[in-house]
Amino acid sequence: MQESTVEQYERALYAILMEGFQGGNVATIEPSFQKKIEEVLAAAQWEAAIALFLLLSAEDPDFGRWVDMSMERQKTLSRWMRRSEASMTRQVKRLLARMKRTNKKREGSDWLGSASRAESIAITEITQALSMGEEVAAGIALKNGFILESVWVTALDEQVCPVCGPLHNMPELSWSDEFPYGPPAHVRCRCRKRWRLRKKP
């Protein structure tokens, strides 16, 4: 996915969070607030998976033919939607649980409704959604005999942290135990994964 697209999702989630903070509803997590979050994360997951399929289709004709055939028959699409919905639901539940715990611990703190908090959550959760969307896509490909592998990629700039720096260009075996879906490794992590097709059926 292009960075501008990622930033659009981050801004969308940030706006929803700020709206919730200003409305004073974050402590109770109203259904409408939860629904808006779900919609943004689901869209980010979907786009990440489609982007991965398109990237690998452009690189490998056999993979591209499988994607085209599966999409025509709606098999890949329907499977992905079911698995994506399940993974997105898990992510939202974890996020809302963390927000409730934090609200309880820091009740009355200005930080709870701050732009800084909203930005941190938005960056972290969009990174998580992208990783989970790619993992869902990789899982569907695996069931059809295409084995994908990923490496951890940082921005390689002065903002890269001591946690992520050593992970740059490292294969999945090096970090999957600690980070099963890959990035984020921490709050405000903007690392990504780079994928390639390792084996075809």
N, C-alpha and C positions, 0 to 999 in steps of 0.2 A: 504493500500500500504506500502511496505517496505521503510524504510528511504533511503536506497541506491538508490531506484528507484526515489524517490522524488528529491534527490540530482542530479541525472542524468538530470532530466528535468530542474532543476535550472541552472545547468552548460550549458545546451543547449541554454536556453534563454539568459543567461549571455553572451555567445559567440556571439549570434546574435546582441545583444545590443551593445557590444563593437565594432563589425564590423561596425555597423551603425554609432556609435560615431566617429570612426576613419575616416570613409568616409565623414563625415561632412554633412550627409543627414538627420539628425534627425529633423532639423527644418522644413523641407518640408514633411517628412514622405513619402518616395517613395513607390510605390506599391509593389516592390519586398521585401522591408524591412517589410512591413505590412504582406505580405503573409507568410514570414518565422515565424513571431511571431504567426500568426494564426495556423500554422501547429503544433508548439510546444504546444500551449495551448489546441488545439483540442485533441492531443494525450494524454495529461495529464488528461483532462476531461474524455475521453474514458476509460482510464485505471482505474481511480478512480471509475467509475460506475461499470465496470466489476469486480473490486476487491470487491466492496460492495456486488454485487450479489453472487459472489463465497463464500464470508465469511458467508453470511446468509444462503446460500444453504447448507453449511457444518454443520450449527447449527440446521437447521430445514428441515426435509425431504419434507414437503409439499411445502415449498418455493422452494426447489431444483427442485421438479417435475414441478412446474409452470415455472421456468426459463428454464428447459430443453424443455418443450413443446413449450414455446413461441419462443425460439431460433430456434427450428426445423421449426416452421412456419414463422420465420423471423418477427413476429409481434413486439416483444420487441426490436429487433435489429433496425428495420426501424424507429420505433417511437423514440427510443433513439437518433438515428442519426439526425433526424429532430430537436428534441428539443435541443440536444447538440449543433448543428450548430447555432441555434438561440441564445443560451446563450453565446456561445463563441464569436459570432459577437458583442453582446452587450458589453462583457468584453473588446474586442480589441478596440472598438470605444471609450470607456471610458478611456482606457489606453492612446491611441494616443492623445485624446483631452487634457488629463492632461499633457502629455509630451510637446505638443505644447504650452500650457499656461505657463509651467515652462520655456521653452526655451525663450519665449518672455520676461518674467519677469527678467530672469537672463542671458540675452544675454551677451556673452563675458566672462562668468564665467568659470573657469577651471572645476568646479564641474559638468557642463553639460555633459562633455565627460569623466568623471572619472570612474574608476573601482568601486568606492564606490557606485555611483549612479546606475550603471548597476547591481551590486549585490543586492541593495535594491529593485529595480524593479523586478528582477528575483525571489527573495524569496517571495515577496508580491504577485506577479501575479500567481505564481505556487500554492501558498496556496489558492488563490481565485479560480483557475481553479479546484483544487481538491474538494473544497467545492461545487462548482456549478455542477460538474459532479455527485457527490453523491446526490445532491438535485434533479437533473433530474431523476436519477435512483429511488429515493424514490417516486417521483411523478408518475412514471410509475407503480411502485408496488402498490401505493395507488389506482390508477384507476382499478386495478385488485383485490382490496379488502384486500391487505396486508398493514397494517398501521405500519410504521417504526417510531422510535423515536431516537433522538440523544442527547448526552451530550457533553459539551465542555471539551476538554482535553488539558492540558498544559504539558510541559516537566518536571514540578516539580523540576526545578533546580534553581541555583542562577541567571540565566538570565531571568527568568519569570518576566514580567513587572507588575506594579501596576494595569494596566487595566485588564490583563488576569488572574492574580493570583486569584482574587475572583470568576472567572467564572469556575474554575476547577471543573469538575464533576457536573456542574449545568445543569439542563434539558433545553430543547429548549425554553420553555415558559419564562425562566428567561432572555434570551438575544435576542430572535428573533425580537423584535421590533427595537432594535438598530442595530443588525447585522442579517438581514434576511437570509443570506446564511451561517451564522456562521463565522469562521475565514476567512480572517484576520481581526483583530480588529484595526490594525495599520500597518504602514510600517515595514517590516521585521518580521512580525508575523509568527511564525511557529507552531501555535496551530493546533489541528486537532479535528475531531468529532469522537466519538465512537457511533456505531449504534446497535440497537437491534430490533427484531420483537416484536411489542406490541400486534397486533391483526391479526388474519387470517380470510379469508372469510368463 
